[in-house]
Amino acid sequence: SKKAAENAQGPATRVQWAILYSQAVMRMTPDDHAAVEQAANMVVAALGNDDAGYADRTRRKTAAWSAALSGWSSAHNGAATLVRVRASLARACGQSACKGAFSA
């Protein structure tokens, strides 16, 4: 899934594959905070690189991903990781549509 995320074409596809990869990392290596953060930042980069891809379907998938990341944070003592990912998202998205990707 990492290769698919890295090589995906099109903004929505890139975000969706990055989300799938990030969710897989949270599920398979939940105690590896560095890996979870790296995978989450792949989603952030995909969101920030092309705001045109932030439509309804991507917005729903991103909302589910952010909820999963928040849940991971609570279950695996990942508050510091979550703060850094949110800060990265704020920098990547600025005032664009993806700035509200973390509603929790």
C-alpha positions as CSV (number, residue, x, y, z in Angstrom):
1,S,0.0,0.0,0.0
2,K,3.0,2.3,0.5
3,K,4.1,2.0,-3.1
4,A,0.5,2.6,-4.3
5,A,0.3,5.7,-2.2
6,E,3.7,7.0,-3.5
7,N,2.8,6.3,-7.1
8,A,-0.9,7.2,-7.2
9,Q,-1.9,9.6,-9.9
10,G,-4.5,12.3,-9.5
11,P,-5.2,14.3,-6.3
12,A,-8.1,12.2,-5.0
13,T,-6.5,8.9,-5.7
14,R,-3.2,10.1,-4.0
15,V,-5.1,11.1,-0.9
16,Q,-7.2,7.8,-0.8
17,W,-4.1,5.6,-1.2
18,A,-2.2,7.6,1.4
19,I,-5.1,7.1,3.8
20,L,-5.2,3.4,3.2
21,Y,-1.5,3.2,3.9
22,S,-1.8,5.3,7.0
23,Q,-4.6,3.1,8.3
24,A,-2.6,0.0,7.6
25,V,0.4,1.3,9.6
26,M,-1.9,2.2,12.5
27,R,-3.3,-1.3,12.4
28,M,-0.1,-3.3,11.8
29,T,2.4,-1.3,13.9
30,P,0.4,0.7,16.3
31,D,3.3,1.1,18.8
32,D,5.7,2.5,16.2
33,H,4.9,6.2,16.6
34,A,7.5,7.3,14.1
35,A,6.0,5.0,11.4
36,V,2.4,6.2,12.2
37,E,3.5,9.8,12.0
38,Q,5.4,9.3,8.7
39,A,2.3,7.6,7.2
40,A,0.0,10.3,8.5
41,N,2.3,12.9,7.0
42,M,2.0,11.2,3.7
43,V,-1.8,11.9,3.9
44,V,-1.1,15.5,4.9
45,A,1.3,16.0,2.0
46,A,-1.3,14.6,-0.4
47,L,-4.0,16.9,0.9
48,G,-1.7,19.9,0.8
49,N,-0.3,19.3,-2.7
50,D,-3.6,19.6,-4.5
51,D,-6.6,21.2,-2.9
52,A,-8.7,20.6,-6.0
53,G,-8.9,16.9,-5.0
54,Y,-10.6,17.7,-1.8
55,A,-14.2,16.9,-2.8
56,D,-17.0,15.1,-1.0
57,R,-15.6,11.6,-1.3
58,T,-12.2,12.6,-0.2
59,R,-13.6,14.7,2.6
60,R,-15.5,11.7,3.9
61,K,-12.5,9.4,3.7
62,T,-10.3,12.1,5.4
63,A,-12.8,12.5,8.2
64,A,-12.8,8.7,8.8
65,W,-9.0,8.7,8.7
66,S,-8.7,11.6,11.2
67,A,-11.1,9.8,13.6
68,A,-9.0,6.7,13.3
69,L,-5.8,8.6,14.0
70,S,-7.4,10.3,17.0
71,G,-8.5,6.9,18.2
72,W,-5.0,5.5,17.7
73,S,-3.6,8.4,19.7
74,S,-5.9,7.7,22.6
75,A,-5.2,4.0,22.6
76,H,-1.4,4.2,22.1
77,N,-0.3,7.2,24.0
78,G,0.1,9.2,20.7
79,A,-0.9,12.7,21.8
80,A,2.4,14.2,20.9
81,T,2.3,12.5,17.5
82,L,-1.2,13.8,16.9
83,V,-0.2,17.4,17.8
84,R,2.7,17.3,15.2
85,V,0.4,15.8,12.5
86,R,-2.2,18.5,13.1
87,A,0.5,21.2,13.0
88,S,1.8,19.7,9.7
89,L,-1.8,19.7,8.3
90,A,-2.2,23.4,9.3
91,R,1.0,24.3,7.5
92,A,0.1,22.2,4.4
93,C,-3.4,23.3,4.0
94,G,-3.3,26.9,5.2
95,Q,-6.7,28.4,4.3
96,S,-7.6,25.8,1.7
97,A,-10.5,23.3,2.0
98,C,-8.4,20.6,3.7
99,K,-7.7,22.8,6.7
100,G,-10.7,21.3,8.5
101,A,-9.6,17.7,7.9
102,F,-9.2,17.2,11.7
103,S,-12.6,17.9,13.2
104,A,-11.9,16.0,16.5
